[in-house]
Amino acid sequence: MRCPTLKELPPPKEKTGWPWTEESKQLPDQMPDGRSWPRITVVTPSFNQGQFLEETIRSILLQGYPNLEYLVLDGASTDNSVEIIKKYDPWISYWVSERDSGQSDAINRGLQMGSGLFATWINSDDMLEKEALFNHGMKAELNESEVYVGLCTYTDELGSPKFTRTPRVHSLKDLLSVGTVWRAGGNIVQPEVLFPRSLFFAVGGLNKENHYTMDYELWGKFFLAKIPFRYTGISFARARLHSQQKTADGYTVTRAMLATAAKLVEDDPTLPKEKKEEYHEELRLYWDTWVKTSWKGTGRLANLGLSTTIVILLRKVTDKLKKALIFLR
């Protein structure tokens, strides 16, 4: 499918800028050498993100790309998500709203249904940057043996840009260096990555049991398979920071990431036993330091010195009570 133009899409209400009243440049029907543009498959997993979903959808549809395949897999949302999806149904290759086993499961299924040479997923609270696919198509010389990493700008909840980091993970060693690379501003932000779809399945796709650091694990599997990463320097995506996203739970995300890192260490057949033990010790030290310095800053209960188990339990109970009170209103 050729991406629709701004005039073809439903007009926005009281919103301006990208992707409401602005669109990307239109790529020509064929590449400069006369070949067809490679098909790009984009999957959006979604669940009760209606307040952000329309902006996400428009940022993908308004890329001006001649060969886009776009799938939206909604996990049976109870807000206005389905209404929004139906609004853009003519330009969505496939969509469904049904219960699933989580985000990783939805992404795997979407990419399995897709047929693009290249692919990515853009969560329902994130966006593609204006002319992301145009610039990659014109400048990056896409080939099916590399993973492409652009730049991602973090925004606040309203979508206002806050900052951009330059990723610097070039090897499994960098990926496993949580304290000195990944958590020191060098991390790869998932929506800035475009990868060959065949390589995604060659390494087994996403781990359906990993609900917090599935992207981190995927990069590790790419590195284990000796797949090169190319850093393009192209502005590719925007990642929204807000309190309701899963990654806002720093304790759970940190534990999941360190568990994933430990698994990648064990999965590397080239590492001698002594080196694996060194990595495991580094990961344990990082956890101990994080708990002492960062955990106490996550709230009043943690600051009181209560155990992490008790704090998490109390937070879950409080959250359920809040939701129950909202429902009763």
Secondary structure, DSSP 8 states (H G I E B T S, - for coil): -----TTTS---SS--STTTT-------SB-TTS-B---EEEEEEESS-HHHHHHHHHHHHTT--SSEEEEEEE---SSSHHHHHHHTGGG-SEEEE---S-HHHHHHHHHHH---SEEEE--TT-EE-TTHHHHHHHHS---TT-EEEEEEEEE-TT--EEEEE-----SHHHHH-TTTTGGGTT---GGGEEEEHHHHHHTT---TT-SSSHHHHHHHHHHHTT--EEEEEEEEEEEE--TTSGGG-HHHHHHHHHHHHHHHHHH-TTS-HHHHHHHHHHHHHHHHHHHHHTGGGG-HHHHTT--HHHHHHHHHHHHHHHHHHHHH-
